[in-house]
């Protein structure tokens, strides 16, 4: 494209347009038809390359076409959009979208992922830590194609959980938004331990047996159904580590492992046979003998008197309760009444058998 240098005698000066000069008696430039048609065709070629139909009434087609073409080669635009309420995003707002749901539950709807939008990127990021539900929803029948191992078509929405949680999505012109990256891509349902009581961003929750609504967490309900660790609500006791079917229609329950020791599932080894995943197991003591110290001699002990030779005479600790009943068997009512009775420097008598341990909060990946 150039000025019409090849078309003489139409008021051009060195091929460039000039205004009329009445004082000098020189005419203004006339636009040659060949040049005018050429300019129009250049613009129409850009509009057509963007997959658009030229319209005489639309004076914004060129910029739209340029945005579409640039978007195909570099889908992410340098745009920052800030939201503090529910909103349907426009194509012009795609870029980095910062969302504050501190005022209440919010839904941000993406533009239709069609040919008119083209291949576009968006990063949706949560900035508040209120705990209010924040959904990012696809338009109409569009889908966000994540966790496709559970549903090949993906899901109609995702949730952003915790301040700093973000997803990077890309449209494909065919009704789908594809995840490119996200804050935390840990596998769905994964259990982890934290050194904080705070629920970290990225899609985590406490393993507390909460009852969830299936339609609010469709991917998680699909996961529970395929887990092989799903029981009816009525079988929850004894299966606290399993998922339950909730009310059987609209809800389901996540596992509850708070305060429990975890054991690796046997899976055919033969050490802990006949165990189903998620089942609980009561306390157990290995069969053993008790060897009690001599103290001040058998005559000082309450009946039944046991000879000094029966004890470990090298010890000076009296292994019997203040009530005078010797702990030679279990259960022993005297020791049951004194759950914090110290046994030398090795521990205490209590209502359970346990090793020395450290307690950390457990979290489960919900999305």
C-alpha positions as CSV (number, residue, x, y, z in Angstrom):
1,X,0.0,0.0,0.0
2,X,1.3,3.5,-0.9
3,X,0.2,6.9,-2.0
4,X,-1.1,7.0,-5.6
5,X,2.2,8.1,-7.1
6,X,1.4,6.4,-10.4
7,X,-1.8,8.4,-11.0
8,X,-0.8,12.0,-12.3
9,X,-2.8,15.2,-12.8
10,X,-5.3,14.8,-9.9
11,X,-3.9,17.6,-7.7
12,X,-1.2,15.5,-6.1
13,X,2.2,16.8,-5.1
14,X,4.9,14.2,-5.2
15,X,2.1,11.6,-5.0
16,X,0.7,13.1,-1.8
17,X,-2.7,14.7,-1.1
18,X,-2.9,18.5,-0.8
19,X,-5.6,21.0,0.1
20,X,-7.0,23.5,-2.4
21,X,-5.2,26.8,-2.5
22,X,-7.6,29.6,-3.8
23,X,-5.0,32.3,-3.6
24,X,-2.5,30.3,-5.8
25,X,-5.3,29.0,-7.9
26,X,-4.3,25.3,-7.4
27,X,-7.0,22.7,-6.9
28,X,-7.2,20.2,-4.0
29,X,-6.3,16.6,-4.6
30,X,-8.8,14.2,-6.1
31,X,-8.8,10.6,-4.8
32,X,-8.2,8.2,-7.7
33,X,-10.7,5.3,-7.9
34,X,-7.9,2.8,-8.1
35,X,-6.3,4.1,-4.9
36,X,-9.6,4.4,-3.0
37,X,-10.6,0.8,-4.0
38,X,-7.1,-0.4,-3.0
39,X,-7.3,1.2,0.5
40,X,-10.8,-0.3,1.0
41,X,-9.6,-3.7,-0.1
42,X,-6.7,-3.6,2.3
43,X,-9.0,-3.0,5.2
44,X,-11.5,-5.6,4.1
45,X,-8.6,-8.2,3.8
46,X,-7.9,-7.6,7.6
47,X,-11.6,-8.0,8.5
48,X,-11.9,-11.2,6.4
49,X,-8.7,-12.6,7.9
50,X,-10.3,-12.3,11.3
51,X,-13.2,-14.5,10.1
52,X,-15.7,-11.5,10.2
53,X,-18.3,-10.5,7.6
54,X,-17.7,-6.9,6.4
55,X,-20.5,-4.5,7.3
56,X,-20.9,-1.0,6.0
57,X,-22.8,0.0,9.1
58,X,-20.1,-1.2,11.6
59,X,-17.3,1.3,11.9
60,X,-15.5,-0.7,14.5
61,X,-14.7,-3.8,12.5
62,X,-11.1,-3.0,11.8
63,X,-10.1,-2.7,15.5
64,X,-12.1,-5.9,16.3
65,X,-10.4,-7.7,13.5
66,X,-7.0,-6.6,14.7
67,X,-7.7,-7.7,18.3
68,X,-8.8,-11.1,17.0
69,X,-5.7,-11.6,14.9
70,X,-3.4,-10.4,17.6
71,X,-5.2,-12.6,20.1
72,X,-4.6,-15.6,18.0
73,X,-0.8,-15.1,18.1
74,X,-0.7,-13.7,21.6
75,X,-4.0,-14.6,23.5
76,X,-3.1,-12.6,26.6
77,X,-3.9,-8.9,26.5
78,X,-2.3,-6.3,28.8
79,X,-5.6,-5.7,30.6
80,X,-6.3,-5.6,34.4
81,X,-10.0,-5.9,35.4
82,X,-11.0,-5.5,39.1
83,X,-14.3,-6.8,40.3
84,X,-16.1,-6.7,43.7
85,X,-19.4,-8.2,42.7
86,X,-20.9,-10.8,40.3
87,X,-20.4,-9.9,36.6
88,X,-20.4,-11.3,33.1
89,X,-17.0,-10.5,31.6
90,X,-16.8,-8.9,28.1
91,X,-14.0,-9.7,25.6
92,X,-12.4,-6.3,26.4
93,X,-12.1,-7.2,30.1
94,X,-10.1,-10.4,29.5
95,X,-6.6,-10.3,30.8
96,X,-5.8,-10.4,34.5
97,X,-9.1,-10.4,36.4
98,X,-8.8,-9.6,40.1
99,X,-11.9,-10.6,42.1
100,X,-12.9,-9.6,45.6
101,X,-15.7,-11.7,47.0
102,X,-15.5,-10.2,50.5
103,X,-19.0,-8.7,50.2
104,X,-20.7,-12.0,49.6
105,X,-20.9,-15.0,47.3
106,X,-20.1,-14.1,43.7
107,X,-20.2,-15.5,40.2
108,X,-18.0,-14.3,37.4
109,X,-19.1,-15.5,33.9
110,X,-16.7,-15.9,31.0
111,X,-17.6,-14.7,27.5
112,X,-18.8,-17.3,25.1
113,X,-15.8,-19.3,23.8
114,X,-16.8,-19.0,20.1
115,X,-15.2,-17.9,16.9
116,X,-16.2,-14.3,17.4
117,X,-14.1,-14.2,20.6
118,X,-11.3,-16.2,19.1
119,X,-8.4,-17.7,21.0
120,X,-8.2,-15.6,24.1
121,X,-6.6,-16.0,27.5
122,X,-7.8,-14.9,31.0
123,X,-6.3,-15.2,34.4
124,X,-8.9,-15.2,37.2
125,X,-7.4,-14.5,40.6
126,X,-9.1,-14.2,44.0
127,X,-7.8,-11.4,46.3
128,X,-10.0,-11.8,49.4
129,X,-9.9,-14.6,52.0
130,X,-13.4,-14.2,53.3
131,X,-14.5,-17.8,52.7
132,X,-17.5,-16.7,50.6
133,X,-18.1,-18.9,47.6
134,X,-16.6,-17.6,44.4
135,X,-17.5,-19.3,41.1
136,X,-16.0,-18.7,37.7
137,X,-18.7,-20.0,35.2
138,X,-18.6,-20.7,31.5
139,X,-21.3,-19.0,29.4
140,X,-24.4,-21.0,28.3
141,X,-23.5,-24.6,27.4
142,X,-19.7,-23.9,27.3
143,X,-17.5,-26.0,29.5
144,X,-14.2,-25.5,31.4
145,X,-12.3,-28.7,30.6
146,X,-10.6,-29.7,33.9
147,X,-10.6,-33.1,35.7
148,X,-11.4,-34.7,32.4
149,X,-10.5,-38.1,33.8
150,X,-13.8,-37.8,35.7
151,X,-15.9,-36.1,33.0
152,X,-14.5,-35.9,29.5
153,X,-16.5,-32.7,28.7
154,X,-15.3,-30.9,31.8
155,X,-17.6,-28.9,34.1
156,X,-19.6,-25.7,33.8
157,X,-17.8,-23.8,36.5
158,X,-14.9,-23.9,38.9
159,X,-14.4,-22.3,42.3
160,X,-11.6,-20.1,43.6
161,X,-10.7,-20.9,47.2
162,X,-8.6,-18.7,49.3
163,X,-6.7,-15.4,48.7
164,X,-4.2,-15.8,45.9
165,X,-5.9,-18.8,44.3
166,X,-5.8,-18.4,40.5
167,X,-6.5,-20.2,37.2
168,X,-5.1,-19.4,33.7
169,X,-7.7,-20.3,31.0
170,X,-7.7,-20.3,27.2
171,X,-10.7,-20.4,24.9
172,X,-10.6,-22.6,21.8
173,X,-13.4,-21.0,19.6
174,X,-15.5,-24.1,20.0
175,X,-17.2,-23.7,23.4
176,X,-14.4,-24.8,25.7
177,X,-12.1,-23.0,28.1
178,X,-8.9,-25.0,28.7
179,X,-6.8,-24.7,31.9
180,X,-3.2,-23.6,31.0
181,X,-2.0,-23.4,34.6
182,X,-3.2,-22.8,38.1
183,X,-2.0,-21.9,41.6
184,X,-2.0,-25.5,42.9
185,X,-2.3,-28.4,40.5
186,X,-2.2,-31.1,43.2
187,X,-4.3,-34.1,42.4
188,X,-8.0,-33.9,43.4
189,X,-8.7,-35.8,46.7
190,X,-5.1,-35.7,47.8
191,X,-4.6,-35.6,51.6
192,X,-1.8,-33.5,52.9
193,X,-0.5,-32.3,56.3
194,X,0.1,-28.6,57.2
195,X,2.0,-26.8,59.9
196,X,-0.7,-24.1,60.1
197,X,-4.3,-24.0,61.2
198,X,-5.1,-21.7,58.3
199,X,-6.8,-23.3,55.3
200,X,-4.3,-22.5,52.5
201,X,-5.4,-21.3,49.0
202,X,-5.7,-23.6,46.0
203,X,-8.7,-25.7,46.8
204,X,-8.3,-27.2,50.2
205,X,-10.6,-28.0,53.2
206,X,-10.4,-29.6,56.6
207,X,-11.1,-33.4,56.7
208,X,-14.0,-33.0,59.1
209,X,-16.8,-35.1,57.6
210,X,-18.6,-32.0,56.2
211,X,-21.8,-32.6,54.3
212,X,-21.6,-31.1,50.8
213,X,-24.1,-30.4,48.1
214,X,-23.5,-32.5,45.0
215,X,-24.4,-29.7,42.5
216,X,-21.9,-27.4,44.2
217,X,-19.0,-29.9,43.8
218,X,-19.9,-32.0,40.8
219,X,-16.3,-33.1,40.1
220,X,-15.8,-34.1,43.8
221,X,-19.0,-36.1,43.8
222,X,-17.8,-37.9,40.6
223,X,-14.5,-38.6,42.3
224,X,-16.2,-40.0,45.3
225,X,-18.3,-42.3,43.2
226,X,-15.3,-43.7,41.4
227,X,-13.1,-43.9,44.5
228,X,-14.1,-47.3,45.7
229,X,-14.2,-45.7,49.2
230,X,-17.9,-44.7,49.2
231,X,-20.4,-46.0,51.7
232,X,-24.0,-45.2,52.6
233,X,-24.6,-42.6,55.3
234,X,-25.9,-45.2,57.6
235,X,-22.6,-47.0,57.5
236,X,-20.6,-44.0,58.5
237,X,-19.6,-45.3,61.9
238,X,-16.6,-47.6,61.4
239,X,-16.0,-46.0,58.0
240,X,-15.0,-42.5,59.1
241,X,-12.3,-42.4,56.5
242,X,-14.7,-43.1,53.6
243,X,-16.9,-40.9,51.6
244,X,-20.7,-41.3,52.2
245,X,-23.7,-40.8,49.9
246,X,-25.3,-38.3,52.2
247,X,-29.0,-38.1,51.8
248,X,-28.8,-40.3,48.8
249,X,-30.0,-37.6,46.4
250,X,-28.5,-34.2,46.7
251,X,-25.6,-34.4,49.3
252,X,-22.5,-36.4,50.1
253,X,-20.0,-36.3,52.9
254,X,-16.2,-36.0,52.9
255,X,-14.0,-38.3,55.1
256,X,-13.3,-37.3,58.7
257,X,-9.8,-38.4,60.0
258,X,-9.4,-35.8,62.7
259,X,-7.5,-37.2,65.8
260,X,-6.8,-40.5,64.1
261,X,-3.6,-42.4,63.4
262,X,-3.3,-43.5,59.7
263,X,-2.3,-46.9,58.5
264,X,-1.3,-48.0,55.0
265,X,-3.9,-50.2,53.4
266,X,-2.8,-53.9,53.3
267,X,-3.8,-54.5,49.7
268,X,-3.0,-58.2,49.7
269,X,0.2,-58.2,51.9
270,X,-1.5,-60.2,54.7
271,X,-0.3,-58.0,57.7
272,X,-3.7,-56.3,58.2
273,X,-6.0,-58.6,56.4
274,X,-9.7,-58.0,55.5
275,X,-9.5,-54.2,55.8
276,X,-11.5,-52.0,53.5
277,X,-10.1,-48.5,52.7
278,X,-11.5,-45.8,55.0
279,X,-12.5,-48.2,57.8
280,X,-11.5,-47.5,61.4
281,X,-9.9,-50.0,63.8
282,X,-10.2,-50.0,67.6
283,X,-7.3,-49.9,70.1
284,X,-5.4,-53.2,70.7
285,X,-2.6,-54.3,73.0
286,X,-0.2,-57.1,72.1
287,X,-0.4,-60.0,74.6
288,X,2.3,-59.6,77.3
289,X,3.2,-60.1,81.0
290,X,3.5,-57.5,83.7
291,X,6.7,-57.4,85.9
292,X,6.2,-55.2,89.0
293,X,9.0,-53.9,91.3
294,X,9.6,-54.9,94.9
295,X,9.3,-51.5,96.6
296,X,9.4,-52.1,100.3
297,X,8.6,-55.9,100.3
298,X,5.6,-58.0,99.8
299,X,4.3,-57.4,103.3
300,X,3.8,-53.8,102.4
301,X,1.6,-54.7,99.5
302,X,-2.2,-55.2,99.7
303,X,-3.6,-58.6,99.1
304,X,-3.2,-60.7,97.2
305,X,0.4,-60.7,98.4
306,X,2.9,-61.6,95.7
307,X,6.4,-62.7,96.7
308,X,9.3,-60.4,96.0
309,X,10.8,-63.1,93.7
310,X,8.0,-62.5,91.3
311,X,9.1,-58.9,90.7
312,X,11.9,-57.1,89.0
313,X,13.8,-56.4,92.1
314,X,16.0,-53.9,90.4
315,X,13.3,-51.3,90.0
316,X,12.1,-48.8,92.7
317,X,8.9,-47.7,91.0
318,X,5.6,-49.0,92.4
319,X,3.4,-50.1,89.4
320,X,0.1,-50.0,91.2
321,X,-2.6,-47.4,91.7
322,X,-3.0,-45.3,94.8
323,X,-6.0,-47.5,95.7
324,X,-3.6,-50.4,96.2
325,X,-4.8,-52.6,93.4
326,X,-1.9,-54.0,91.4
327,X,-2.2,-53.7,87.6
328,X,-1.6,-57.3,86.6
329,X,-4.5,-57.5,84.3
330,X,-6.5,-55.2,82.0
331,X,-9.1,-53.8,82.3
332,X,-8.3,-52.7,85.8
333,X,-10.9,-50.5,87.4
334,X,-8.3,-48.8,89.7
335,X,-6.2,-47.6,86.8
336,X,-9.3,-46.7,84.8
337,X,-10.1,-44.2,87.5
338,X,-6.6,-42.7,87.3
339,X,-6.1,-42.0,83.6
340,X,-3.0,-39.8,84.1
341,X,-1.0,-42.0,86.4
342,X,2.6,-41.8,85.3
343,X,4.6,-44.9,84.7
344,X,8.2,-43.9,85.3
345,X,9.4,-41.8,82.4
346,X,7.8,-43.9,79.6
347,X,4.3,-42.4,79.6
348,X,0.9,-42.5,81.4
349,X,-2.0,-44.8,81.8
350,X,-4.8,-43.6,79.6
351,X,-7.9,-44.7,77.8
352,X,-6.0,-45.7,74.6
353,X,-2.7,-47.2,73.5
354,X,-0.6,-44.8,71.4
355,X,3.0,-44.0,70.6
356,X,4.6,-40.6,71.1
357,X,3.3,-38.4,68.3
358,X,2.9,-34.9,66.8
359,X,-0.4,-33.6,65.6
360,X,-0.6,-31.6,62.4
361,X,-3.8,-30.4,60.6
362,X,-4.9,-32.5,57.7
363,X,-6.3,-31.1,54.5
364,X,-8.0,-32.5,51.4
365,X,-7.9,-31.1,47.9
366,X,-11.5,-30.3,46.8
367,X,-10.8,-29.0,43.3
